């Protein structure tokens, strides 16, 4: 066995050991630090494309998932399965010999990338401390692009946001609007609020109300007034990680409670927001 072959075998053993330690640490911490499945992300975010973007130099740490090998490597692209050894060590030997390898093929979604072809090349590059890699990039359009720090547990919430935007079109009707709850089921509750608002608009105006009209009226007469009171009060500082949309949902729960009390039927959303903030201050 040559020196390069010995080094490659030792590198692979080290990478597998680091992957094992990583799994132990994840188990103790209760975290799930796995590679993202492109198919799961595609389904959740309703991705479009891909569109060819040419050959680029891509930061290796922005590669967060794989099309079909997401079980073979961990979130740092360390190998987790023994069947990866032969190919991994062959590519590692080529790295030591400074042989030119073809660009990997990646799908881009927002700020991150998924490997279509070249999982072992990415794994070796990361193991060897390489910061960038040449890649043929194809971009998949997403209504909710993925940020560089995306985690597996974020995908369900982002998928719910995509469905909310597709249902309400609020990002196109009101590009400046910020409506991003973090509460579990928050987007479903917002859709329900808009539907109820549309129903009562129809009763009041005695005509059919379009969804887009209901969304605009709901935002301007309910959501925006409540969140303006919330922002002005500074109460968000008491709830790190929460958003104005979360406080809106809590205020509306409080409004429902107030209107159930005798003599409180005429309380409006702004007043409910003020009372809610005073109650928790």
Backbone as CSV, one residue per row, in Angstrom:
resi,resn,N_x,N_y,N_z,CA_x,CA_y,CA_z,C_x,C_y,C_z
1,UNK,0.848,-1.199,0.000,0.000,0.000,0.000,0.881,1.246,0.000
2,UNK,0.621,2.172,-0.926,1.407,3.399,-1.023,1.085,4.335,0.136
3,UNK,1.931,5.350,0.288,1.699,6.329,1.346,0.359,7.036,1.148
4,UNK,0.019,7.382,-0.100,-1.241,8.071,-0.369,-2.426,7.173,-0.051
5,UNK,-2.308,5.890,-0.391,-3.384,4.955,-0.075,-3.572,4.835,1.433
6,UNK,-2.465,4.771,2.166,-2.537,4.696,3.631,-3.171,5.956,4.211
7,UNK,-2.768,7.115,3.678,-3.344,8.365,4.150,-4.845,8.414,3.882
8,UNK,-5.248,7.940,2.712,-6.666,7.971,2.353,-7.485,7.073,3.257
9,UNK,-6.954,5.892,3.548,-7.655,4.974,4.454,-7.763,5.585,5.849
10,UNK,-6.683,6.207,6.307,-6.682,6.825,7.635,-7.660,8.012,7.677
11,UNK,-7.719,8.783,6.602,-8.651,9.912,6.540,-10.091,9.420,6.612
12,UNK,-10.373,8.333,5.907,-11.740,7.808,5.916,-12.110,7.319,7.315
13,UNK,-11.191,6.589,7.958,-11.453,6.100,9.313,-11.700,7.271,10.266
14,UNK,-10.910,8.337,10.110,-11.081,9.518,10.954,-12.433,10.180,10.703
15,UNK,-12.810,10.268,9.435,-14.092,10.892,9.096,-15.255,10.079,9.663
16,UNK,-15.177,8.748,9.570,-16.237,7.908,10.123,-16.318,8.049,11.637
17,UNK,-15.156,8.141,12.284,-15.127,8.287,13.741,-15.724,9.627,14.155
18,UNK,-15.423,10.680,13.428,-15.990,12.004,13.724,-17.501,12.002,13.528
19,UNK,-17.954,11.275,12.508,-19.397,11.160,12.281,-20.065,10.427,13.438
20,UNK,-19.401,9.383,13.941,-19.944,8.628,15.080,-20.027,9.508,16.320
21,UNK,-18.963,10.238,16.615,-18.983,11.149,17.762,-20.096,12.196,17.601
22,UNK,-20.259,12.669,16.369,-21.313,13.644,16.105,-22.693,13.092,16.418
23,UNK,-22.940,11.819,16.050,-24.241,11.202,16.334,-24.464,11.047,17.827
24,UNK,-23.396,10.711,18.556,-23.509,10.572,20.007,-23.856,11.914,20.640
25,UNK,-23.165,12.969,20.215,-23.422,14.304,20.757,-24.848,14.745,20.424
26,UNK,-25.284,14.468,19.192,-26.643,14.831,18.791,-27.674,14.093,19.640
27,UNK,-27.411,12.806,19.903,-28.344,12.017,20.711,-28.430,12.558,22.128
28,UNK,-27.291,12.953,22.689,-27.277,13.481,24.054,-27.955,14.847,24.138
29,UNK,-27.824,15.633,23.073,-28.404,16.977,23.075,-29.850,16.990,22.600
30,UNK,-30.298,15.865,22.048,-31.668,15.796,21.541,-31.864,16.472,20.208
31,UNK,-30.779,16.804,19.509,-30.865,17.465,18.212,-30.784,16.444,17.085
32,UNK,-31.371,16.790,15.967,-31.310,15.946,14.780,-30.563,16.714,13.701
33,UNK,-29.252,16.492,13.600,-28.430,17.240,12.653,-28.150,16.365,11.442
34,UNK,-29.127,16.253,10.576,-28.981,15.409,9.395,-28.948,16.266,8.134
35,UNK,-28.511,15.657,7.051,-28.608,16.339,5.767,-30.069,16.474,5.366
36,UNK,-30.380,17.538,4.672,-31.737,17.726,4.186,-31.966,16.894,2.924
37,UNK,-33.139,16.341,2.820,-33.552,15.628,1.617,-34.112,16.634,0.622
38,UNK,-33.557,16.675,-0.574,-34.052,17.628,-1.567,-35.513,17.358,-1.916
39,UNK,-35.890,16.091,-2.020,-37.265,15.768,-2.383,-38.242,16.250,-1.313
40,UNK,-37.861,16.136,-0.041,-38.722,16.629,1.033,-38.866,18.151,0.954
41,UNK,-37.762,18.825,0.694,-37.798,20.284,0.581,-38.604,20.699,-0.646
42,UNK,-38.406,20.005,-1.750,-39.132,20.316,-2.982,-40.642,20.203,-2.773
43,UNK,-41.057,19.142,-2.092,-42.484,18.936,-1.846,-43.040,19.989,-0.895
44,UNK,-42.281,20.284,0.170,-42.773,21.237,1.180,-42.855,22.659,0.632
45,UNK,-41.857,23.061,-0.156,-41.771,24.451,-0.607,-42.317,24.657,-2.018
46,UNK,-42.792,23.583,-2.652,-43.375,23.676,-4.003,-42.380,24.331,-4.960
47,UNK,-41.173,23.792,-5.005,-40.106,24.391,-5.792,-40.399,24.345,-7.285
48,UNK,-39.925,25.364,-7.996,-40.020,25.415,-9.455,-38.618,25.311,-10.046
49,UNK,-38.552,25.027,-11.333,-37.250,24.928,-11.994,-36.828,23.490,-12.159
50,UNK,-35.566,23.190,-12.236,-34.416,24.094,-12.055,-34.029,24.854,-13.332
51,UNK,-33.324,25.984,-13.114,-32.823,26.809,-14.202,-31.298,26.791,-14.150
52,UNK,-30.669,26.530,-15.264,-29.211,26.416,-15.321,-28.539,27.758,-15.050
53,UNK,-27.581,27.779,-14.105,-26.882,29.006,-13.733,-25.380,28.950,-14.029
54,UNK,-24.935,27.892,-14.676,-23.535,27.816,-15.050,-22.639,27.216,-13.976
55,UNK,-21.341,27.214,-14.272,-20.350,26.690,-13.328,-19.904,27.824,-12.406
56,UNK,-19.967,27.571,-11.109,-19.639,28.578,-10.105,-18.734,27.968,-9.038
57,UNK,-18.095,28.828,-8.262,-17.351,28.390,-7.082,-18.261,28.592,-5.873
58,UNK,-18.598,27.499,-5.199,-19.630,27.505,-4.157,-18.999,27.231,-2.786
59,UNK,-19.401,27.990,-1.751,-18.918,27.677,-0.398,-19.385,26.283,0.030
60,UNK,-18.466,25.469,0.464,-18.798,24.088,0.819,-19.787,24.032,1.981
61,UNK,-19.683,24.970,2.927,-20.578,24.914,4.090,-22.001,25.361,3.771
62,UNK,-22.250,25.809,2.525,-23.617,26.141,2.104,-24.317,24.926,1.472
63,UNK,-23.608,23.813,1.365,-24.211,22.598,0.819,-24.818,21.821,1.978
64,UNK,-26.154,21.824,2.057,-26.833,21.337,3.258,-27.670,20.078,3.036
65,UNK,-27.692,19.579,1.801,-28.543,18.416,1.551,-28.155,17.696,0.290
66,UNK,-28.932,16.676,-0.023,-28.631,15.831,-1.166,-29.921,15.340,-1.805
67,UNK,-29.842,15.048,-3.090,-30.996,14.520,-3.800,-31.302,13.090,-3.380
68,UNK,-30.272,12.248,-3.296,-30.538,10.834,-2.996,-29.536,10.184,-2.059
69,UNK,-28.590,10.948,-1.518,-27.592,10.355,-0.615,-27.617,11.005,0.766
70,UNK,-28.774,11.566,1.152,-28.824,12.292,2.421,-28.709,11.383,3.637
71,UNK,-28.858,10.063,3.443,-28.676,9.131,4.562,-27.228,8.623,4.670
72,UNK,-26.431,8.861,3.653,-25.061,8.342,3.628,-24.061,9.269,4.307
73,UNK,-24.482,10.520,4.581,-23.579,11.513,5.172,-24.336,12.301,6.235
74,UNK,-23.582,12.829,7.218,-24.241,13.657,8.224,-24.266,15.115,7.770
75,UNK,-24.695,16.026,8.650,-24.875,17.416,8.235,-23.567,18.118,7.900
76,UNK,-22.434,17.529,8.312,-21.129,18.066,7.923,-20.551,17.314,6.732
77,UNK,-21.352,16.471,6.147,-20.981,15.628,5.014,-19.902,14.607,5.379
78,UNK,-19.843,14.220,6.639,-18.990,13.110,7.033,-19.709,11.808,6.709
79,UNK,-18.995,10.789,6.205,-19.645,9.534,5.810,-20.172,8.763,7.019
80,UNK,-21.397,8.268,6.914,-22.017,7.518,8.016,-22.242,6.056,7.671
81,UNK,-22.007,5.668,6.415,-22.280,4.297,5.976,-20.998,3.662,5.419
82,UNK,-20.772,2.391,5.745,-19.537,1.723,5.324,-19.423,1.560,3.813
83,UNK,-20.542,1.508,3.109,-20.467,1.292,1.662,-19.912,2.510,0.918
84,UNK,-19.702,3.612,1.630,-19.122,4.796,0.991,-17.591,4.722,0.905
85,UNK,-16.992,3.736,1.558,-15.538,3.740,1.717,-14.767,3.702,0.400
86,UNK,-15.092,2.771,-0.483,-14.294,2.597,-1.699,-14.259,3.877,-2.536
87,UNK,-15.419,4.450,-2.762,-15.471,5.656,-3.588,-14.857,6.835,-2.855
88,UNK,-15.102,6.956,-1.559,-14.569,8.068,-0.778,-13.045,8.066,-0.819
89,UNK,-12.441,6.913,-0.561,-10.973,6.842,-0.532,-10.378,7.054,-1.922
90,UNK,-11.087,6.605,-2.979,-10.590,6.824,-4.346,-10.542,8.317,-4.653
91,UNK,-11.579,9.047,-4.275,-11.606,10.495,-4.509,-10.588,11.190,-3.615
92,UNK,-10.412,10.689,-2.414,-9.427,11.276,-1.503,-8.014,11.106,-2.038
93,UNK,-7.738,9.961,-2.669,-6.420,9.758,-3.290,-6.203,10.762,-4.419
94,UNK,-7.265,10.994,-5.200,-7.164,11.984,-6.283,-6.890,13.369,-5.709
95,UNK,-7.479,13.681,-4.536,-7.241,14.973,-3.892,-5.761,15.111,-3.518
96,UNK,-5.181,14.060,-2.946,-3.758,14.102,-2.572,-2.868,14.252,-3.797
97,UNK,-3.265,13.649,-4.898,-2.454,13.705,-6.126,-2.722,14.975,-6.925
98,UNK,-3.627,15.815,-6.407,-3.976,17.085,-7.043,-4.485,16.881,-8.456
99,UNK,-5.256,15.820,-8.642,-5.875,15.550,-9.932,-7.124,16.404,-10.090
100,UNK,-7.389,16.841,-11.296,-8.563,17.665,-11.555,-9.805,16.785,-11.576
101,UNK,-10.786,17.139,-10.748,-12.055,16.421,-10.720,-13.133,17.301,-11.351
102,UNK,-14.100,16.691,-12.026,-15.152,17.499,-12.649,-15.982,18.221,-11.600
103,UNK,-16.615,19.329,-11.963,-17.470,20.046,-11.003,-18.599,19.141,-10.512
104,UNK,-18.980,19.341,-9.280,-20.158,18.635,-8.763,-21.398,19.311,-9.343
105,UNK,-22.525,18.611,-9.296,-23.787,19.167,-9.777,-24.665,19.479,-8.578
106,UNK,-25.095,20.730,-8.468,-25.871,21.171,-7.312,-27.177,21.829,-7.750
107,UNK,-28.206,21.661,-6.912,-29.420,22.462,-7.006,-29.309,23.564,-5.955
108,UNK,-29.615,24.792,-6.345,-29.604,25.915,-5.412,-31.029,26.291,-5.042
109,UNK,-31.262,26.466,-3.729,-32.552,26.947,-3.230,-32.250,28.081,-2.256
110,UNK,-32.478,29.308,-2.686,-32.125,30.431,-1.824,-30.619,30.514,-1.639
111,UNK,-30.170,30.449,-0.388,-28.757,30.610,-0.071,-28.031,29.277,0.083
112,UNK,-28.723,28.164,-0.118,-28.110,26.865,0.132,-28.188,25.964,-1.106
113,UNK,-27.478,24.828,-1.006,-27.341,23.938,-2.152,-27.582,22.483,-1.742
114,UNK,-28.001,21.693,-2.744,-28.235,20.264,-2.568,-27.454,19.519,-3.646
115,UNK,-26.808,18.430,-3.245,-25.991,17.680,-4.198,-26.863,16.770,-5.050
116,UNK,-26.717,16.915,-6.364,-27.355,16.005,-7.307,-26.364,14.925,-7.702
117,UNK,-25.142,15.337,-7.975,-24.057,14.398,-8.295,-22.764,14.941,-7.711
118,UNK,-22.057,14.094,-6.939,-20.786,14.517,-6.359,-20.767,14.526,-4.848
119,UNK,-21.627,13.716,-4.214,-21.680,13.677,-2.748,-20.326,13.339,-2.131
120,UNK,-19.624,12.344,-2.698,-18.332,11.940,-2.130,-17.285,13.032,-2.323
121,UNK,-17.342,13.742,-3.456,-16.401,14.847,-3.682,-16.623,15.966,-2.664
122,UNK,-17.885,16.254,-2.364,-18.190,17.269,-1.343,-17.694,16.800,0.021
123,UNK,-17.913,15.520,0.328,-17.494,14.974,1.623,-15.980,15.066,1.792
124,UNK,-15.246,14.681,0.770,-13.782,14.753,0.848,-13.333,16.204,0.979
125,UNK,-13.944,17.088,0.219,-13.563,18.504,0.281,-13.726,19.053,1.691
126,UNK,-14.856,18.732,2.337,-15.080,19.221,3.696,-14.110,18.583,4.675
127,UNK,-13.873,17.283,4.512,-12.958,16.592,5.426,-11.550,17.150,5.325
128,UNK,-11.181,17.616,4.143,-9.831,18.142,3.935,-9.737,19.641,4.210
129,UNK,-10.821,20.229,4.704,-10.778,21.639,5.068,-10.923,22.590,3.904
130,UNK,-11.382,22.079,2.763,-11.574,22.918,1.585,-12.790,23.812,1.816
131,UNK,-12.677,25.093,1.527,-13.779,26.020,1.805,-14.718,26.212,0.622
132,UNK,-14.237,25.968,-0.603,-15.052,26.163,-1.798,-14.867,24.985,-2.752
133,UNK,-15.837,24.820,-3.621,-15.774,23.734,-4.597,-16.420,24.211,-5.897
134,UNK,-15.867,23.752,-7.017,-16.448,24.095,-8.311,-17.713,23.279,-8.520
135,UNK,-18.756,23.947,-8.990,-20.045,23.273,-9.126,-20.815,23.803,-10.327
136,UNK,-21.508,22.882,-10.991,-22.488,23.250,-12.005,-23.798,23.456,-11.259
137,UNK,-24.324,24.673,-11.307,-25.453,25.049,-10.457,-26.727,25.185,-11.282
138,UNK,-27.799,24.612,-10.758,-29.135,24.785,-11.317,-30.034,25.292,-10.195
139,UNK,-30.639,26.435,-10.423,-31.407,27.088,-9.365,-32.885,26.721,-9.424
140,UNK,-33.429,26.410,-8.254,-34.852,26.091,-8.117,-35.539,27.267,-7.422
141,UNK,-36.494,27.876,-8.104,-37.178,29.039,-7.533,-38.090,28.616,-6.397
142,UNK,-38.099,29.420,-5.344,-38.944,29.147,-4.188,-39.574,30.440,-3.710
143,UNK,-40.839,30.377,-3.364,-41.519,31.557,-2.825,-40.931,31.938,-1.471
144,UNK,-40.398,30.945,-0.765,-39.750,31.176,0.527,-38.345,30.597,0.440
145,UNK,-37.371,31.383,-0.001,-36.000,30.872,-0.153,-35.413,30.415,1.174
146,UNK,-34.533,29.449,1.114,-33.892,28.937,2.324,-32.699,29.808,2.698
147,UNK,-32.581,30.114,3.992,-31.446,30.884,4.501,-30.260,29.953,4.751
148,UNK,-29.087,30.546,4.906,-27.869,29.757,5.075,-27.896,28.916,6.339
149,UNK,-28.630,29.351,7.359,-28.648,28.635,8.639,-29.853,27.715,8.786
150,UNK,-30.475,27.312,7.683,-31.673,26.471,7.746,-31.371,25.141,8.426
151,UNK,-32.316,24.664,9.223,-32.215,23.382,9.914,-33.367,22.488,9.467
152,UNK,-33.232,21.152,9.609,-34.314,20.244,9.199,-35.666,20.592,9.806
153,UNK,-35.668,21.031,11.070,-36.936,21.327,11.733,-37.599,22.598,11.185
154,UNK,-36.875,23.376,10.380,-37.456,24.592,9.807,-38.358,24.307,8.609
155,UNK,-38.179,23.156,7.977,-38.840,22.901,6.706,-40.363,22.864,6.840
156,UNK,-40.879,22.259,7.898,-42.329,22.193,8.071,-42.924,23.593,8.197
157,UNK,-42.273,24.443,8.992,-42.772,25.816,9.167,-42.692,26.587,7.850
158,UNK,-41.602,26.435,7.120,-41.458,27.138,5.850,-42.465,26.624,4.820
159,UNK,-42.746,25.321,4.872,-43.760,24.767,3.991,-45.130,25.354,4.294
160,UNK,-45.431,25.533,5.575,-46.703,26.153,5.968,-46.763,27.589,5.465
161,UNK,-45.641,28.281,5.477,-45.613,29.655,4.972,-45.884,29.686,3.468
162,UNK,-45.282,28.742,2.739,-45.519,28.681,1.295,-47.014,28.497,1.012
163,UNK,-47.640,27.573,1.741,-49.071,27.323,1.527,-49.906,28.559,1.882
164,UNK,-49.499,29.266,2.932,-50.191,30.498,3.314,-50.090,31.544,2.207
165,UNK,-48.900,31.708,1.644,-48.709,32.689,0.588,-49.465,32.299,-0.680
166,UNK,-49.461,31.022,-1.002,-50.193,30.570,-2.192,-51.697,30.766,-2.011
167,UNK,-52.166,30.572,-0.797,-53.604,30.718,-0.520,-54.024,32.191,-0.504
168,UNK,-53.233,33.047,0.126,-53.640,34.443,0.324,-53.069,35.406,-0.715
169,UNK,-51.923,35.032,-1.318,-51.224,35.917,-2.269,-50.797,37.230,-1.613
170,UNK,-50.654,37.218,-0.281,-50.370,38.473,0.413,-49.008,39.041,0.050
171,UNK,-48.055,38.189,-0.314,-46.736,38.684,-0.694,-46.776,39.440,-2.019
172,UNK,-47.792,39.169,-2.844,-47.941,39.879,-4.110,-48.904,41.061,-3.980
173,UNK,-49.907,40.903,-3.137,-50.843,42.002,-2.903,-50.198,43.108,-2.078
174,UNK,-49.382,42.703,-1.093,-48.740,43.650,-0.180,-47.274,43.240,0.016
175,UNK,-46.416,43.546,-0.953,-45.011,43.099,-0.864,-44.303,43.546,0.403
176,UNK,-44.757,44.668,0.989,-44.098,45.191,2.187,-44.591,44.519,3.472
177,UNK,-45.633,43.725,3.384,-46.234,43.128,4.586,-45.315,42.090,5.213
178,UNK,-45.248,42.099,6.541,-44.488,41.099,7.293,-45.471,40.307,8.144
179,UNK,-45.798,39.117,7.689,-46.751,38.261,8.405,-46.114,36.887,8.542
180,UNK,-45.362,36.690,9.631,-44.591,35.451,9.796,-44.701,34.927,11.230
181,UNK,-45.760,34.210,11.541,-45.873,33.647,12.896,-44.896,32.493,13.116
182,UNK,-44.503,32.303,14.357,-43.688,31.140,14.719,-44.494,30.127,15.527
183,UNK,-45.681,30.515,15.988,-46.537,29.625,16.771,-46.956,28.439,15.914
184,UNK,-46.946,27.253,16.506,-47.367,26.057,15.789,-48.798,26.221,15.289
185,UNK,-49.002,25.996,13.996,-50.325,26.155,13.413,-50.713,27.599,13.169
186,UNK,-49.762,28.527,13.308,-50.065,29.943,13.185,-50.591,30.334,11.811
187,UNK,-49.997,29.776,10.763,-50.447,30.133,9.416,-51.865,29.644,9.163
188,UNK,-52.201,28.460,9.651,-53.569,27.956,9.495,-54.565,28.867,10.209
189,UNK,-54.177,29.349,11.376,-55.068,30.248,12.120,-55.257,31.573,11.396
190,UNK,-54.213,32.072,10.754,-54.337,33.312,10.000,-55.281,33.139,8.811
191,UNK,-55.166,32.012,8.125,-56.077,31.731,7.006,-57.519,31.687,7.508
192,UNK,-57.716,31.078,8.683,-59.062,31.016,9.260,-59.570,32.414,9.605
193,UNK,-58.706,33.261,10.164,-59.101,34.634,10.494,-59.545,35.383,9.238
194,UNK,-58.785,35.219,8.160,-59.123,35.910,6.913,-60.447,35.401,6.362
195,UNK,-60.665,34.086,6.445,-61.926,33.510,5.956,-63.122,34.037,6.748
196,UNK,-62.982,34.128,8.066,-64.062,34.662,8.900,-64.285,36.136,8.585
197,UNK,-63.195,36.860,8.418,-63.293,38.290,8.083,-64.024,38.462,6.755
198,UNK,-63.719,37.632,5.791,-64.383,37.698,4.483,-65.882,37.430,4.613
199,UNK,-66.228,36.455,5.452,-67.634,36.113,5.652,-68.412,37.307,6.206
200,UNK,-67.874,37.947,7.239,-68.587,39.074,7.843,-68.583,40.311,6.937
201,UNK,-67.535,40.468,6.132,-67.549,41.540,5.138,-68.706,41.358,4.155
202,UNK,-68.903,40.106,3.735,-69.989,39.805,2.808,-71.346,40.091,3.406
203,UNK,-71.532,39.736,4.691,-72.801,40.015,5.364,-73.034,41.522,5.476
204,UNK,-71.991,42.248,5.851,-72.123,43.686,6.060,-72.383,44.434,4.750
205,UNK,-71.695,44.017,3.684,-71.802,44.737,2.417,-72.810,44.098,1.464
206,UNK,-73.379,42.955,1.879,-74.418,42.276,1.098,-73.980,41.985,-0.341
207,UNK,-72.750,41.450,-0.457,-72.234,41.067,-1.770,-71.121,40.041,-1.607
208,UNK,-70.746,39.440,-2.712,-69.649,38.478,-2.687,-68.316,39.220,-2.571
209,UNK,-67.504,38.790,-1.618,-66.193,39.412,-1.397,-65.117,38.478,-1.953
210,UNK,-64.239,39.009,-2.788,-63.154,38.185,-3.325,-62.115,37.917,-2.248
211,UNK,-61.343,36.866,-2.443,-60.297,36.530,-1.464,-59.276,37.657,-1.364
212,UNK,-58.859,38.211,-2.487,-57.844,39.270,-2.444,-58.372,40.508,-1.721
213,UNK,-59.645,40.837,-1.937,-60.245,41.979,-1.243,-60.296,41.728,0.257
214,UNK,-60.640,40.503,0.635,-60.702,40.151,2.055,-59.332,40.227,2.697
215,UNK,-58.308,39.748,1.985,-56.941,39.774,2.516,-56.506,41.220,2.761
216,UNK,-56.709,42.079,1.784,-56.310,43.477,1.924,-57.050,44.166,3.074
217,UNK,-58.364,43.935,3.168,-59.158,44.577,4.211,-58.783,44.050,5.588
218,UNK,-58.562,42.721,5.687,-58.129,42.121,6.954,-56.803,42.723,7.397
219,UNK,-55.867,42.829,6.474,-54.544,43.358,6.827,-54.640,44.811,7.289
220,UNK,-55.396,45.610,6.559,-55.450,47.046,6.836,-56.283,47.393,8.073
221,UNK,-57.336,46.598,8.357,-58.251,46.967,9.446,-58.062,46.141,10.715
222,UNK,-57.388,45.019,10.620,-57.173,44.183,11.804,-55.693,43.946,12.087
223,UNK,-55.024,43.307,11.152,-53.640,42.912,11.418,-52.734,44.116,11.643
224,UNK,-52.766,45.072,10.727,-51.859,46.220,10.838,-52.122,47.059,12.089
225,UNK,-53.379,47.405,12.413,-53.604,48.174,13.646,-53.095,47.470,14.904
226,UNK,-53.327,46.167,14.997,-52.872,45.428,16.183,-51.351,45.414,16.254
227,UNK,-50.685,45.101,15.142,-49.222,45.001,15.177,-48.573,46.369,15.350
228,UNK,-49.240,47.441,14.929,-48.706,48.783,15.194,-48.694,49.073,16.688
229,UNK,-49.758,48.701,17.380,-49.816,48.870,18.832,-48.729,48.023,19.496
230,UNK,-48.570,46.789,19.012,-47.572,45.874,19.571,-46.170,46.444,19.397
231,UNK,-45.840,46.887,18.192,-44.488,47.420,17.933,-44.220,48.674,18.763
232,UNK,-45.206,49.554,18.829,-45.027,50.813,19.555,-44.818,50.588,21.050
233,UNK,-45.399,49.537,21.587,-45.311,49.272,23.029,-43.961,48.727,23.460
234,UNK,-43.212,48.119,22.509,-41.942,47.486,22.866,-42.095,46.150,23.561
235,UNK,-43.330,45.621,23.615,-43.577,44.386,24.346,-42.883,43.188,23.717
236,UNK,-42.536,43.271,22.432,-41.853,42.146,21.767,-40.522,41.803,22.431
237,UNK,-39.922,42.792,23.093,-38.653,42.537,23.783,-38.828,41.511,24.912
238,UNK,-40.062,41.384,25.403,-40.335,40.421,26.467,-40.496,39.000,25.930
239,UNK,-40.539,38.866,24.603,-40.775,37.553,23.994,-39.736,37.291,22.905
240,UNK,-38.489,37.008,23.304,-37.431,36.754,22.308,-37.830,35.617,21.361
241,UNK,-37.596,35.837,20.083,-37.899,34.814,19.094,-39.316,34.856,18.564
242,UNK,-40.180,35.642,19.220,-41.553,35.782,18.742,-41.659,36.965,17.784
243,UNK,-42.737,36.984,17.010,-42.918,37.993,15.971,-44.208,38.782,16.208
244,UNK,-44.377,39.908,15.512,-45.645,40.624,15.617,-46.845,39.748,15.267
245,UNK,-46.667,38.818,14.329,-47.781,37.927,13.975,-48.178,37.036,15.147
246,UNK,-47.201,36.587,15.937,-47.517,35.801,17.131,-48.342,36.627,18.117
247,UNK,-47.904,37.866,18.334,-48.640,38.729,19.271,-50.036,39.045,18.733
248,UNK,-50.157,39.204,17.426,-51.487,39.419,16.835,-52.412,38.263,17.184
249,UNK,-51.933,37.034,17.047,-52.773,35.874,17.345,-53.166,35.834,18.817
250,UNK,-52.240,36.184,19.692,-52.560,36.213,21.128,-53.579,37.313,21.434
251,UNK,-53.396,38.464,20.788,-54.345,39.567,20.996,-55.735,39.180,20.519
252,UNK,-55.823,38.510,19.394,-57.132,38.118,18.879,-57.806,37.086,19.775
253,UNK,-57.013,36.215,20.393,-57.579,35.301,21.396,-58.146,36.109,22.565
254,UNK,-57.392,37.144,22.954,-57.838,37.996,24.061,-59.098,38.766,23.665
255,UNK,-59.164,39.235,22.421,-60.348,39.941,21.937,-61.576,39.025,21.978
256,UNK,-61.388,37.783,21.566,-62.498,36.814,21.609,-62.994,36.638,23.045
257,UNK,-62.030,36.578,23.980,-62.401,36.440,25.397,-63.172,37.678,25.876
258,UNK,-62.660,38.865,25.534,-63.314,40.101,25.981,-64.738,40.197,25.452
259,UNK,-64.934,39.829,24.212,-66.265,39.939,23.603,-67.242,38.899,24.153
260,UNK,-66.702,37.908,24.859,-67.591,36.924,25.489,-68.119,37.416,26.829
261,UNK,-67.532,38.522,27.332,-67.948,39.068,28.616,-69.167,39.972,28.446
262,UNK,-70.021,40.031,29.438,-71.205,40.911,29.359,-70.787,42.368,29.167
263,UNK,-71.412,43.036,28.211,-71.164,44.450,27.993,-69.879,44.782,27.260
264,UNK,-69.178,43.768,26.722,-67.893,44.013,26.061,-67.931,43.725,24.555
265,UNK,-69.098,43.613,23.964,-69.206,43.224,22.564,-68.563,44.241,21.619
266,UNK,-68.455,45.500,22.013,-67.998,46.542,21.092,-66.500,46.818,21.198
267,UNK,-65.778,46.038,21.992,-64.330,46.215,22.099,-63.699,45.943,20.737
268,UNK,-62.818,46.856,20.263,-62.185,46.627,18.962,-60.785,46.037,19.143
269,UNK,-60.133,45.735,18.027,-58.848,45.040,18.064,-57.751,45.899,18.704
270,UNK,-57.744,47.207,18.403,-56.734,48.076,19.012,-56.856,48.096,20.533
271,UNK,-58.078,48.227,21.019,-58.297,48.267,22.462,-57.917,46.932,23.092
272,UNK,-58.227,45.830,22.407,-57.845,44.509,22.917,-56.328,44.392,22.999
273,UNK,-55.621,44.954,22.003,-54.159,44.922,22.013,-53.611,45.707,23.200
274,UNK,-54.180,46.882,23.450,-53.709,47.695,24.577,-53.956,46.980,25.910
275,UNK,-55.140,46.403,26.047,-55.453,45.690,27.288,-54.545,44.476,27.473
276,UNK,-54.286,43.756,26.387,-53.422,42.574,26.466,-52.014,42.976,26.901
277,UNK,-51.493,44.068,26.324,-50.145,44.520,26.668,-50.077,44.971,28.116
278,UNK,-51.094,45.684,28.577,-51.138,46.105,29.987,-51.176,44.893,30.909
279,UNK,-51.877,43.866,30.492,-52.027,42.663,31.323,-50.703,41.922,31.503
280,UNK,-49.864,41.931,30.457,-48.618,41.163,30.545,-47.434,42.026,30.923
281,UNK,-47.606,43.348,30.987,-46.497,44.261,31.309,-46.050,44.099,32.771
